[in-house]
Amino acid sequence: MTYAIPAPLQPSLPVYGSDLRFPVRRVFCIGRNYADHAREMGAVVEKDAPLFFCKPADAIVTDGADVPYPQATQDLHHEVEMVVALGAGGKNIPAERAAALIWGYGVGLDLTRRDLQALAKAKSHPWDVAKGFDHSAPVSALRPAAEAQLSAATGLSLSVNGTVRQHSTLGEMVHDVAGIIAILSTLFELKAGDLIFTGTPAGVAALQRGDSFHAALEGVATLDGRIA
């Protein structure tokens, strides 16, 4: 096949302990999946109507690269999240089948232009410009599912310049991973290569140029980076 212009590069993530790369197809995110974060944002958790949004696949930042401070904002916020990578997909997937679709796990940041999000909320507009901008999804290397030991007690945390800002456990999620996959698959046909950001706990706050961050999904993945 001959393209009219050079084909864009395939976004991908490294894999722990391997030279392989995981190709990224789409990036799905769930909002308000930790009740404490929903409360700090002045929102109500609607368990029967979860909130989903997307980021472009090429918004990921990998391999420890610096994260450029984005244009058009004066209020860039961090949101640390467990990231689930799918090795298979489908439509209308029962929750009990969801685990079999998971290829691996990582940790990432859902970076948010909070000032633009506030403007969008005030006008009942979509959040796209607040969530789906360039370099808005730093993600760690992925740990294959067979090597990841996860439980309700598994910690999720973020430190900025050595100070802990966010910390919780996976058991605090409103919708667990299987539930998220099941619900998403009623809205989209999920496929291999999809990433799912699974929500952030309380403690979101602003990042400044020069800040260093350390995100961790306990015993599974870490992510270190800097805002440039």
Secondary structure, DSSP 4 states (H G I P E B T S, - for coil): ---SSPPPPPPEEEBTTSS-EEE---EEEEES-BHHHHHHTT----TTS-EEEEE-GGGEE-TT--BPPPTT-S-EE--EEEEEEES--BSS--HHHHGGGEEEEEEEE--EEHHHHHHHHHTT--SHHHHSSTT-EEB-PBEEGGG----TT-EEEEEETTEEEEEEEGGGBSS-HHHHHHHHTTTS-B-TT-EEE----S---B--TT-EEEEEETTTEEEEEEB-
